[in-house]
Amino acid sequence: MSGLMSNTPEDFSDDELLDLLSDDQLIELDQSIADMFGAEGLDRPEALVVLARVYTMRAAERDEASALALLQLAAAMRRRAERLKPRQ
C-alpha cells in the first residue's frame, strides 16, 4: 500500500483503512460503536450497515483527514456488523 499522499481516503479498502489503526484503537473504536449505538438499539448488523453507508457518503463532503476518519468509522461499523451476524 502506498502512502496517503498518492491516494485519497476513498481509494482504500476497509481492510486498508482499519490497518492504519493500532489494535488498541480498533478495540476502542469497536467499543465506542457498541456504546454509541447500543443504547438506541442500533447495534445490529442491518442498522450498522445503513449507518456505515451514510458515513461513507458524508466522507465525500469532507477534507481528507475528516474523510479518512469517517471512512475508518464506516469500515469498523461494517466489520462489527459482520461479527454480529448470526452464524448459520
N, CA, C and O atoms as a Tinker XYZ file with bonds, in Angstrom:
   352  protein
     1  N      0.853000   -1.174000    0.000000    73     2
     2  CA     0.000000    0.000000    0.000000    64     1     3
     3  C      0.895000    1.231000    0.000000    63     2     4     5
     4  O      1.838000    1.338000    0.783000    81     3
     5  N      0.577000    2.146000   -0.888000    73     3     6
     6  CA     1.354000    3.377000   -0.911000    64     5     7
     7  C      0.772000    4.358000    0.095000    63     6     8     9
     8  O     -0.303000    4.122000    0.645000    81     7
     9  N      1.467000    5.442000    0.333000    73     7    10
    10  CA     1.087000    6.380000    1.378000    64     9    11
    11  C     -0.148000    7.187000    1.038000    63    10    12    13
    12  O     -0.651000    7.139000   -0.084000    81    11
    13  N     -0.623000    7.918000    2.008000    73    11    14
    14  CA    -1.815000    8.734000    1.838000    64    13    15
    15  C     -1.626000    9.833000    0.807000    63    14    16    17
    16  O     -2.608000   10.316000    0.243000    81    15
    17  N     -0.394000   10.240000    0.546000    73    15    18
    18  CA    -0.152000   11.344000   -0.373000    64    17    19
    19  C     -0.582000   11.007000   -1.801000    63    18    20    21
    20  O     -1.037000   11.896000   -2.520000    81    19
    21  N     -0.453000    9.757000   -2.232000    73    19    22
    22  CA    -0.792000    9.402000   -3.600000    64    21    23
    23  C     -2.210000    8.850000   -3.724000    63    22    24    25
    24  O     -2.710000    8.689000   -4.838000    81    23
    25  N     -2.851000    8.564000   -2.627000    73    23    26
    26  CA    -4.212000    8.041000   -2.636000    64    25    27
    27  C     -5.120000    8.947000   -1.814000    63    26    28    29
    28  O     -4.687000    9.575000   -0.847000    81    27
    29  N     -6.380000    9.003000   -2.214000    73    27    30
    30  CA    -7.357000    9.672000   -1.375000    64    29    31
    31  C     -7.949000    8.620000   -0.448000    63    30    32    33
    32  O     -7.868000    7.428000   -0.745000    81    31
    33  N     -8.538000    9.031000    0.659000    73    31    34
    34  CA    -9.111000    8.048000    1.585000    64    33    35
    35  C    -10.115000    7.112000    0.914000    63    34    36    37
    36  O    -10.221000    5.946000    1.292000    81    35
    37  N    -10.845000    7.611000   -0.070000    73    35    38
    38  CA   -11.839000    6.791000   -0.760000    64    37    39
    39  C    -11.210000    5.648000   -1.556000    63    38    40    41
    40  O    -11.897000    4.694000   -1.919000    81    39
    41  N     -9.901000    5.741000   -1.829000    73    39    42
    42  CA    -9.215000    4.700000   -2.599000    64    41    43
    43  C     -8.905000    3.450000   -1.777000    63    42    44    45
    44  O     -8.583000    2.402000   -2.338000    81    43
    45  N     -9.001000    3.555000   -0.464000    73    43    46
    46  CA    -8.621000    2.440000    0.413000    64    45    47
    47  C     -9.773000    1.475000    0.641000    63    46    48    49
    48  O    -10.936000    1.874000    0.708000    81    47
    49  N     -9.431000    0.206000    0.758000    73    47    50
    50  CA   -10.425000   -0.806000    1.124000    64    49    51
    51  C    -10.672000   -0.714000    2.634000    63    50    52    53
    52  O     -9.921000   -0.055000    3.353000    81    51
    53  N    -11.718000   -1.372000    3.100000    73    51    54
    54  CA   -11.978000   -1.398000    4.542000    64    53    55
    55  C    -10.772000   -1.933000    5.302000    63    54    56    57
    56  O    -10.382000   -1.372000    6.326000    81    55
    57  N    -10.183000   -3.011000    4.805000    73    55    58
    58  CA    -9.024000   -3.601000    5.487000    64    57    59
    59  C     -7.866000   -2.612000    5.557000    63    58    60    61
    60  O     -7.207000   -2.493000    6.589000    81    59
    61  N     -7.621000   -1.904000    4.459000    73    59    62
    62  CA    -6.534000   -0.916000    4.452000    64    61    63
    63  C     -6.824000    0.239000    5.411000    63    62    64    65
    64  O     -5.927000    0.716000    6.106000    81    63
    65  N     -8.069000    0.680000    5.446000    73    63    66
    66  CA    -8.442000    1.753000    6.374000    64    65    67
    67  C     -8.227000    1.322000    7.823000    63    66    68    69
    68  O     -7.699000    2.086000    8.632000    81    67
    69  N     -8.635000    0.102000    8.144000    73    67    70
    70  CA    -8.511000   -0.383000    9.517000    64    69    71
    71  C     -7.067000   -0.716000    9.872000    63    70    72    73
    72  O     -6.675000   -0.635000   11.036000    81    71
    73  N     -6.275000   -1.089000    8.868000    73    71    74
    74  CA    -4.851000   -1.364000    9.108000    64    73    75
    75  C     -4.084000   -0.113000    9.523000    63    74    76    77
    76  O     -3.001000   -0.215000   10.098000    81    75
    77  N     -4.629000    1.054000    9.240000    73    75    78
    78  CA    -3.989000    2.311000    9.634000    64    77    79
    79  C     -4.126000    2.572000   11.136000    63    78    80    81
    80  O     -3.463000    3.453000   11.683000    81    79
    81  N     -4.985000    1.802000   11.792000    73    79    82
    82  CA    -5.213000    1.960000   13.228000    64    81    83
    83  C     -4.468000    0.884000   14.008000    63    82    84    85
    84  O     -4.255000   -0.221000   13.509000    81    83
    85  N     -4.074000    1.213000   15.230000    73    83    86
    86  CA    -3.437000    0.217000   16.093000    64    85    87
    87  C     -4.499000   -0.736000   16.638000    63    86    88    89
    88  O     -5.694000   -0.447000   16.564000    81    87
    89  N     -4.066000   -1.863000   17.181000    73    87    90
    90  CA    -5.004000   -2.808000   17.776000    64    89    91
    91  C     -5.814000   -2.148000   18.887000    63    90    92    93
    92  O     -7.021000   -2.369000   18.992000    81    91
    93  N     -5.160000   -1.341000   19.713000    73    91    94
    94  CA    -5.865000   -0.645000   20.791000    64    93    95
    95  C     -6.907000    0.321000   20.236000    63    94    96    97
    96  O     -8.006000    0.429000   20.779000    81    95
    97  N     -6.568000    1.020000   19.161000    73    95    98
    98  CA    -7.523000    1.944000   18.547000    64    97    99
    99  C     -8.720000    1.196000   17.973000    63    98   100   101
   100  O     -9.855000    1.661000   18.074000    81    99
   101  N     -8.464000    0.033000   17.370000    73    99   102
   102  CA    -9.553000   -0.775000   16.823000    64   101   103
   103  C    -10.496000   -1.250000   17.925000    63   102   104   105
   104  O    -11.716000   -1.211000   17.768000    81   103
   105  N     -9.929000   -1.693000   19.025000    73   103   106
   106  CA   -10.740000   -2.147000   20.158000    64   105   107
   107  C    -11.572000   -0.993000   20.706000    63   106   108   109
   108  O    -12.763000   -1.147000   20.976000    81   107
   109  N    -10.937000    0.159000   20.867000    73   107   110
   110  CA   -11.635000    1.337000   21.383000    64   109   111
   111  C    -12.744000    1.785000   20.432000    63   110   112   113
   112  O    -13.831000    2.155000   20.875000    81   111
   113  N    -12.473000    1.751000   19.137000    73   111   114
   114  CA   -13.466000    2.139000   18.147000    64   113   115
   115  C    -14.653000    1.184000   18.172000    63   114   116   117
   116  O    -15.803000    1.623000   18.140000    81   115
   117  N    -14.387000   -0.101000   18.229000    73   115   118
   118  CA   -15.454000   -1.098000   18.287000    64   117   119
   119  C    -16.314000   -0.889000   19.531000    63   118   120   121
   120  O    -17.541000   -0.942000   19.454000    81   119
   121  N    -15.677000   -0.652000   20.672000    73   119   122
   122  CA   -16.413000   -0.423000   21.911000    64   121   123
   123  C    -17.224000    0.871000   21.839000    63   122   124   125
   124  O    -18.348000    0.936000   22.336000    81   123
   125  N    -16.652000    1.887000   21.225000    73   123   126
   126  CA   -17.368000    3.158000   21.077000    64   125   127
   127  C    -18.620000    2.984000   20.211000    63   126   128   129
   128  O    -19.672000    3.549000   20.511000    81   127
   129  N    -18.499000    2.204000   19.146000    73   127   130
   130  CA   -19.654000    1.933000   18.289000    64   129   131
   131  C    -20.729000    1.203000   19.090000    63   130   132   133
   132  O    -21.907000    1.554000   19.016000    81   131
   133  N    -20.328000    0.196000   19.848000    73   131   134
   134  CA   -21.285000   -0.554000   20.668000    64   133   135
   135  C    -21.964000    0.354000   21.680000    63   134   136   137
   136  O    -23.180000    0.285000   21.862000    81   135
   137  N    -21.188000    1.203000   22.338000    73   135   138
   138  CA   -21.745000    2.118000   23.343000    64   137   139
   139  C    -22.664000    3.157000   22.710000    63   138   140   141
   140  O    -23.758000    3.423000   23.207000    81   139
   141  N    -22.204000    3.737000   21.612000    73   139   142
   142  CA   -22.927000    4.835000   20.977000    64   141   143
   143  C    -24.263000    4.363000   20.396000    63   142   144   145
   144  O    -25.272000    5.055000   20.532000    81   143
   145  N    -24.278000    3.214000   19.763000    73   143   146
   146  CA   -25.474000    2.770000   19.066000    64   145   147
   147  C    -26.268000    1.720000   19.823000    63   146   148   149
   148  O    -27.437000    1.493000   19.510000    81   147
   149  N    -25.664000    1.074000   20.810000    73   147   150
   150  CA   -26.361000    0.065000   21.594000    64   149   151
   151  C    -27.506000    0.647000   22.399000    63   150   152   153
   152  O    -28.574000    0.040000   22.487000    81   151
   153  N    -27.298000    1.809000   22.985000    73   151   154
   154  CA   -28.331000    2.444000   23.813000    64   153   155
   155  C    -29.569000    2.782000   22.987000    63   154   156   157
   156  O    -30.678000    2.829000   23.520000    81   155
   157  N    -29.384000    3.014000   21.699000    73   155   158
   158  CA   -30.502000    3.357000   20.815000    64   157   159
   159  C    -31.052000    2.128000   20.086000    63   158   160   161
   160  O    -31.949000    2.250000   19.252000    81   159
   161  N    -30.522000    0.962000   20.396000    73   159   162
   162  CA   -30.975000   -0.253000   19.740000    64   161   163
   163  C    -30.469000   -0.408000   18.321000    63   162   164   165
   164  O    -31.015000   -1.193000   17.546000    81   163
   165  N    -29.431000    0.333000   17.974000    73   163   166
   166  CA   -28.914000    0.297000   16.600000    64   165   167
   167  C    -27.662000   -0.565000   16.446000    63   166   168   169
   168  O    -27.086000   -0.620000   15.360000    81   167
   169  N    -27.239000   -1.230000   17.500000    73   167   170
   170  CA   -26.049000   -2.086000   17.413000    64   169   171
   171  C    -26.462000   -3.455000   16.882000    63   170   172   173
   172  O    -26.288000   -4.483000   17.536000    81   171
   173  N    -27.024000   -3.426000   15.655000    73   171   174
   174  CA   -27.461000   -4.625000   14.957000    64   173   175
   175  C    -26.866000   -4.584000   13.551000    63   174   176   177
   176  O    -26.629000   -3.499000   13.021000    81   175
   177  N    -26.625000   -5.730000   12.945000    73   175   178
   178  CA   -25.981000   -5.737000   11.624000    64   177   179
   179  C    -26.655000   -4.837000   10.590000    63   178   180   181
   180  O    -25.978000   -4.069000    9.906000    81   179
   181  N    -27.983000   -4.925000   10.469000    73   179   182
   182  CA   -28.687000   -4.153000    9.440000    64   181   183
   183  C    -28.508000   -2.657000    9.670000    63   182   184   185
   184  O    -28.220000   -1.912000    8.732000    81   183
   185  N    -28.674000   -2.223000   10.895000    73   183   186
   186  CA   -28.566000   -0.800000   11.215000    64   185   187
   187  C    -27.139000   -0.299000   11.011000    63   186   188   189
   188  O    -26.939000    0.801000   10.496000    81   187
   189  N    -26.155000   -1.089000   11.406000    73   187   190
   190  CA   -24.764000   -0.663000   11.260000    64   189   191
   191  C    -24.368000   -0.522000    9.794000    63   190   192   193
   192  O    -23.619000    0.389000    9.441000    81   191
   193  N    -24.860000   -1.407000    8.946000    73   191   194
   194  CA   -24.550000   -1.320000    7.516000    64   193   195
   195  C    -25.144000   -0.044000    6.923000    63   194   196   197
   196  O    -24.491000    0.633000    6.129000    81   195
   197  N    -26.366000    0.285000    7.300000    73   195   198
   198  CA   -27.007000    1.507000    6.802000    64   197   199
   199  C    -26.251000    2.734000    7.307000    63   198   200   201
   200  O    -25.979000    3.652000    6.535000    81   199
   201  N    -25.915000    2.757000    8.584000    73   199   202
   202  CA   -25.166000    3.877000    9.143000    64   201   203
   203  C    -23.798000    4.012000    8.469000    63   202   204   205
   204  O    -23.338000    5.125000    8.215000    81   203
   205  N    -23.156000    2.896000    8.184000    73   203   206
   206  CA   -21.852000    2.931000    7.505000    64   205   207
   207  C    -21.981000    3.573000    6.125000    63   206   208   209
   208  O    -21.094000    4.309000    5.694000    81   207
   209  N    -23.098000    3.290000    5.425000    73   207   210
   210  CA   -23.323000    3.908000    4.112000    64   209   211
   211  C    -23.448000    5.423000    4.243000    63   210   212   213
   212  O    -22.919000    6.170000    3.420000    81   211
   213  N    -24.146000    5.867000    5.277000    73   211   214
   214  CA   -24.318000    7.305000    5.497000    64   213   215
   215  C    -22.962000    7.956000    5.765000    63   214   216   217
   216  O    -22.654000    8.998000    5.185000    81   215
   217  N    -22.156000    7.361000    6.630000    73   215   218
   218  CA   -20.842000    7.918000    6.926000    64   217   219
   219  C    -19.949000    7.921000    5.687000    63   218   220   221
   220  O    -19.160000    8.847000    5.499000    81   219
   221  N    -20.062000    6.908000    4.851000    73   219   222
   222  CA   -19.270000    6.842000    3.620000    64   221   223
   223  C    -19.670000    7.975000    2.673000    63   222   224   225
   224  O    -18.810000    8.613000    2.066000    81   223
   225  N    -20.969000    8.220000    2.551000    73   223   226
   226  CA   -21.426000    9.318000    1.691000    64   225   227
   227  C    -20.980000   10.667000    2.251000    63   226   228   229
   228  O    -20.576000   11.547000    1.491000    81   227
   229  N    -21.048000   10.833000    3.541000    73   227   230
   230  CA   -20.644000   12.094000    4.180000    64   229   231
   231  C    -19.141000   12.343000    4.019000    63   230   232   233
   232  O    -18.707000   13.494000    3.969000    81   231
   233  N    -18.365000   11.295000    3.939000    73   231   234
   234  CA   -16.914000   11.443000    3.805000    64   233   235
   235  C    -16.544000   12.210000    2.544000    63   234   236   237
   236  O    -15.564000   12.954000    2.530000    81   235
   237  N    -17.321000   12.032000    1.497000    73   235   238
   238  CA   -17.031000   12.714000    0.230000    64   237   239
   239  C    -17.154000   14.231000    0.352000    63   238   240   241
   240  O    -16.616000   14.967000   -0.475000    81   239
   241  N    -17.855000   14.694000    1.371000    73   239   242
   242  CA   -18.077000   16.125000    1.563000    64   241   243
   243  C    -17.038000   16.768000    2.478000    63   242   244   245
   244  O    -17.107000   17.968000    2.745000    81   243
   245  N    -16.085000   15.989000    2.955000    73   243   246
   246  CA   -15.143000   16.463000    3.977000    64   245   247
   247  C    -13.732000   16.615000    3.430000    63   246   248   249
   248  O    -13.406000   16.143000    2.340000    81   247
   249  N    -12.900000   17.295000    4.228000    73   247   250
   250  CA   -11.480000   17.373000    3.898000    64   249   251
   251  C    -10.876000   15.979000    4.073000    63   250   252   253
   252  O    -11.508000   15.098000    4.656000    81   251
   253  N     -9.681000   15.779000    3.582000    73   251   254
   254  CA    -9.076000   14.445000    3.550000    64   253   255
   255  C     -8.954000   13.805000    4.935000    63   254   256   257
   256  O     -9.248000   12.620000    5.093000    81   255
   257  N     -8.528000   14.567000    5.926000    73   255   258
   258  CA    -8.367000   13.998000    7.275000    64   257   259
   259  C     -9.713000   13.594000    7.860000    63   258   260   261
   260  O     -9.837000   12.523000    8.454000    81   259
   261  N    -10.713000   14.438000    7.696000    73   259   262
   262  CA   -12.049000   14.110000    8.201000    64   261   263
   263  C    -12.644000   12.938000    7.428000    63   262   264   265
   264  O    -13.290000   12.068000    8.011000    81   263
   265  N    -12.428000   12.917000    6.126000    73   263   266
   266  CA   -12.924000   11.819000    5.302000    64   265   267
   267  C    -12.305000   10.496000    5.742000    63   266   268   269
   268  O    -12.994000    9.480000    5.832000    81   267
   269  N    -11.011000   10.517000    6.012000    73   267   270
   270  CA   -10.328000    9.303000    6.467000    64   269   271
   271  C    -10.958000    8.795000    7.755000    63   270   272   273
   272  O    -11.217000    7.599000    7.884000    81   271
   273  N    -11.209000    9.684000    8.709000    73   271   274
   274  CA   -11.806000    9.282000    9.980000    64   273   275
   275  C    -13.215000    8.715000    9.772000    63   274   276   277
   276  O    -13.571000    7.700000   10.370000    81   275
   277  N    -14.007000    9.364000    8.931000    73   275   278
   278  CA   -15.356000    8.867000    8.670000    64   277   279
   279  C    -15.334000    7.510000    7.974000    63   278   280   281
   280  O    -16.130000    6.628000    8.294000    81   279
   281  N    -14.423000    7.351000    7.025000    73   279   282
   282  CA   -14.323000    6.076000    6.317000    64   281   283
   283  C    -13.827000    4.965000    7.233000    63   282   284   285
   284  O    -14.251000    3.818000    7.096000    81   283
   285  N    -12.937000    5.289000    8.162000    73   283   286
   286  CA   -12.490000    4.289000    9.135000    64   285   287
   287  C    -13.647000    3.889000   10.044000    63   286   288   289
   288  O    -13.805000    2.710000   10.363000    81   287
   289  N    -14.451000    4.853000   10.461000    73   287   290
   290  CA   -15.618000    4.548000   11.282000    64   289   291
   291  C    -16.594000    3.661000   10.509000    63   290   292   293
   292  O    -17.114000    2.687000   11.053000    81   291
   293  N    -16.839000    3.993000    9.257000    73   291   294
   294  CA   -17.736000    3.185000    8.430000    64   293   295
   295  C    -17.198000    1.769000    8.254000    63   294   296   297
   296  O    -17.957000    0.802000    8.324000    81   295
   297  N    -15.896000    1.643000    8.028000    73   295   298
   298  CA   -15.281000    0.318000    7.878000    64   297   299
   299  C    -15.420000   -0.494000    9.167000    63   298   300   301
   300  O    -15.707000   -1.690000    9.130000    81   299
   301  N    -15.214000    0.165000   10.294000    73   299   302
   302  CA   -15.349000   -0.517000   11.584000    64   301   303
   303  C    -16.798000   -0.938000   11.820000    63   302   304   305
   304  O    -17.047000   -1.997000   12.396000    81   303
   305  N    -17.740000   -0.131000   11.385000    73   303   306
   306  CA   -19.160000   -0.492000   11.515000    64   305   307
   307  C    -19.489000   -1.715000   10.669000    63   306   308   309
   308  O    -20.194000   -2.617000   11.122000    81   307
   309  N    -18.978000   -1.743000    9.437000    73   307   310
   310  CA   -19.230000   -2.912000    8.583000    64   309   311
   311  C    -18.588000   -4.162000    9.176000    63   310   312   313
   312  O    -19.172000   -5.244000    9.134000    81   311
   313  N    -17.389000   -4.011000    9.726000    73   311   314
   314  CA   -16.720000   -5.158000   10.355000    64   313   315
   315  C    -17.537000   -5.646000   11.552000    63   314   316   317
   316  O    -17.732000   -6.849000   11.724000    81   315
   317  N    -18.014000   -4.709000   12.380000    73   315   318
   318  CA   -18.824000   -5.081000   13.540000    64   317   319
   319  C    -20.123000   -5.757000   13.095000    63   318   320   321
   320  O    -20.554000   -6.735000   13.707000    81   319
   321  N    -20.744000   -5.243000   12.039000    73   319   322
   322  CA   -21.967000   -5.840000   11.524000    64   321   323
   323  C    -21.733000   -7.295000   11.123000    63   322   324   325
   324  O    -22.560000   -8.162000   11.405000    81   323
   325  N    -20.610000   -7.558000   10.467000    73   323   326
   326  CA   -20.276000   -8.927000   10.082000    64   325   327
   327  C    -20.119000   -9.822000   11.309000    63   326   328   329
   328  O    -20.572000  -10.967000   11.313000    81   327
   329  N    -19.487000   -9.302000   12.328000    73   327   330
   330  CA   -19.269000  -10.080000   13.551000    64   329   331
   331  C    -20.562000  -10.332000   14.314000    63   330   332   333
   332  O    -20.681000  -11.338000   15.013000    81   331
   333  N    -21.525000   -9.436000   14.188000    73   331   334
   334  CA   -22.792000   -9.582000   14.903000    64   333   335
   335  C    -23.799000  -10.452000   14.180000    63   334   336   337
   336  O    -24.782000  -10.889000   14.777000    81   335
   337  N    -23.565000  -10.711000   12.895000    73   335   338
   338  CA   -24.500000  -11.547000   12.142000    64   337   339
   339  C    -24.536000  -12.933000   12.758000    63   338   340   341
   340  O    -23.502000  -13.488000   13.130000    81   339
   341  N    -25.753000  -13.494000   12.864000    73   339   342
   342  CA   -25.854000  -14.848000   13.408000    64   341   343
   343  C    -25.143000  -15.860000   12.508000    63   342   344   345
   344  O    -25.205000  -15.777000   11.281000    81   343
   345  N    -24.488000  -16.787000   13.131000    73   343   346
   346  CA   -23.793000  -17.850000   12.374000    64   345   347
   347  C    -24.825000  -18.869000   11.909000    63   346   348   349
   348  O    -25.740000  -19.233000   12.648000    81   347
   349  N    -24.660000  -19.320000   10.675000    73   347   350
   350  CA   -25.625000  -20.284000   10.141000    64   349   351
   351  C    -25.029000  -21.659000   10.053000    63   350   352
   352  O    -25.702000  -22.597000    9.625000    81   351
